[in-house]
Each structure stands twice: as structure tokens, then as C-alpha cells.
Amino acid sequence: MRKFMLSAAAVVATFAALPAIAQDQGNAPAPDSDRSSRIEPYFGVMGGWEGFDNQPNKAGVPVIASSDKLNGGLVQGVAGVNVPVGPLFVGAEGNITKGFSGDINWEYGAAGRIGVRAGQTGLIYGKVGYQWVNFDKVVDTDRHYNDWTYGIGFEVGAKDLGAKSDGGLRLRGEVSTFGNFHSFRPMMGLVKAF
């Protein structure tokens, strides 16, 4: 599972770095100084999937007796803010997630982010936070399991893909985990920055 997570992280980081590489080679205009030098609130909607391993863990997520594992499809809303710090940015975001298939009912949490700007509107970041999860069907729905969450991701706007304007809309891809690599959670969606 850890090798798979590290491989996925390397692929995401490589894909996210492409706009910055193109800019360094002179194929992209200078960064949008307005966005990269001011506080930037945002919100977004993402979709994805999360699968938990079948190992004992600190959060107490149940180990299922069969070979089945707790998993399911997710729809997530995020809201946060990015603050420029030289060539870097720091930020904070909250999320609320609803499972639409499988064993996950609700998730919610908060995380801090740090990263670099790439190209005119792109971002490459890492995040650390705390997440709560509530399961449906297989597990008692009254309990909220909680643990640290870690992730990496990228955002890329239409300007970085050659458009003249993007209106603050960016494509976001992210991979995160719950606890000590007890879940794998790839997500993709759109973020609107202001």
C-alpha cells in the first residue's frame, strides 16, 4: 500500500509540475502577479473514492472479518484560503464529504496546506490535517472515527493550458490517506478562487 501511495504521489507531482517546466522554458507568460500576491479565498467540489485497509489502527476503524474492506464513492465540498509567503503559499481549508456508494456515510475535517505556485494559476501542495469518518451499513453509524490525514495535490487553471482567461477556475487533483496509511483516497474536481 505504501509503495502504491508513493508511486501515485510521484505521478501527481510530475503532472502538476508540467506548467512550471513550460514556463521555465519560455513557453508561458510571466505569472499572474495579482493572484500570486494577495490572499485568495476559494471553494470547490470534488469527487472520488476512498478505500480503507483491513488492518488494526489507532483510530479504531473496524477490521472487517471477510476479505471485503470499507470503501466507497465520495462527493466532497472544500472551502479555504491561500496566503502568499514569497514564492510559497500557506493556507487552511475545511471539507465535508458525503458517501454516495459503499460503506462511507459522512466525512469532515480541516487541514493546513503549504506549496508553491506553478505557472500563472497552478499550485503544487502538501497538506496535513485531522479527519473524522462515519460509516454506513457495515459499521455502527453513531461512531465517528478520527485520525490525522496527509495528502499531496495540484491545481491547474485554464491559463496554464493556453486559454486567455480562466476566471479563477482550476482543476484540482489530490491523493490523501487516513491515519498511518490506512486508506487511499484519490479525488478530482474544480476549485473556484476569488
N, C-alpha and C positions, 0 to 999 in steps of 0.2 A: 504494500500500500504506500509506504514512504517513497519507494523508488518511482512509483507511478505519479505521486504528487510532485516530486522534484522534476520529473520529465515534463509534466503538464506545465509547471511553473516556467521552465526554460522555454517552452514553445510560446507561451503567452508573452513572456518578456521579449523574445526575439521579434514576434509580430508587432508588439507595441513600440519597439524601437525603430521600426522602418521609417516613420515620418521624420524622426530626428536625424537619421542617417541621410535621407534625401536632402534635408536642409543643410547639413554639413557639406554636402557635395555641391551646393549651389543650385539645386533643383527646386527649392522652395523659397518663397519670400521670407523676409525677417519676421520674427514672432509678433503677434498682435500685442503691442505694449499695453493697450487698455486693459485687456483681460489678465495679463500676467502681472500687473502691478496693483491690483485692487482686490479687496475682499469679495469673494464670489459665492453667494448662496446658490443652492441647486436642489432639485428634486428629480426623481426618476422612477421608472417602473421596469422591473426585470423579471425574467422567467428562467427556470432551470430545474435542477433535480438535486436531491441530496440522498446519499446512502450512508448509513451507519454501519460500522463493522460489528462483529458478533463477539467482542472481547469485553471483559470486565473493565470498568472505567471509573474515574474519580467522581464523575457527575451522577453515577448511579443509573445511567441509561440501561434498561434491562437487556440481558442476553437472552435471545430467543432460543428455545430448545431445538427447533427444527433448523434446517440449513437456510431458511429464509432470514433475511436481515431487514431491519427497519429502514424504509426508504420511501420516496415519493416525489411527485412533481410539485413545484412551488411557483407562486406568483408573489413578488416582493415589491414593496414601496420603500424608497430611501429618501431621506432629506438631510442636507448637511450644509457645511460652509468650508471653503478653502481660503487660506490666508497666505499671501506670498511672503517668503522669507528669502530674499535674494533669488538665486536660481531655483530654489526649492519651494515647496508649499507644504503647509501643515493644515490639518483640518479635523473636523469631527462630524460624524454622521450617526443617525439613528435609522433603524429599519423595523418594519413589521411585515411578516410573511404569512401567507395562508397556503396550506397544502391543498391541492385540488385532486390528487390521486395518491393512493398508497397509505402509509401509516402516520404521516406527519399532519397534525391539525394546525397548530399555530407556532410561530417563532417570533421573537422580538429581541432587540439588542441595541447596543451602542458601541462605536469603535472610533479610535483615533487613526488618522491617516497621515503619511508623510511620503513625499515623492518629488519627482522632477517634471518640469514641463517638457514636452517633446513637440517640435514643430510649432504651428500657430495656435492650435487649440488642444493638442493632445496632452495626456498625462500618463505617467507610469508611477505606480504607487504600491506601497505595502500598508497593511492595516493590522491593528491589534485591538481587540475589544472583548466584550462579555456578551454572551448569547443565552437566551432561555428557549427551550423547546418543549412542546406539549404534543403528545402522540394521540392518535385516534385508533379505535378498533382493537388493536392487539394489546395495548397497554392502557392502564387506568388513566383516563383523560383529566383527572383532577390534579395530577402532579406536573410541575414544571421543572424540568431538568436544566441545570445551568453549569456553564464552564466557560473558560477562555476560548476565543476564536481568533484565528490567524488567517491572513489572506494576502494575495497579490492580485494586481489587476492593471488594466489600461483603459483609457478613454481616448477616442479619436473623433474629431469633428469633420464636417464636410469640407472645410477649407483645406485640411491636410490631405484630402483626397482629390483636390483640384477644383472645387467649387469656389465661386467668388464670395459667397456668404453662407453662413450656417445658422444664424440666429441663436447661437448658444446651444444648439442641439448636438449631442455627442453619443456615439455608440460606446457602450461600456461592456467589457468582458472581465470576469473575475473568477478566481478559484479560491475557496476557503475551506477551513476544516474546523471541527468542534473538538475541544479538549486536546489531548496529545495524539493528534492524527486519528481520531475515532470516527471521522466522517470525511466524505469527499463531496464537495458542493460546487459544481460549475454553474455559473449564471451569466446571462447575456441580456442586455436591454438598452434603453435610451435614457439619457440624462439631459435635463434642460438646465443650463446655467444662466444666471442673471447678472 
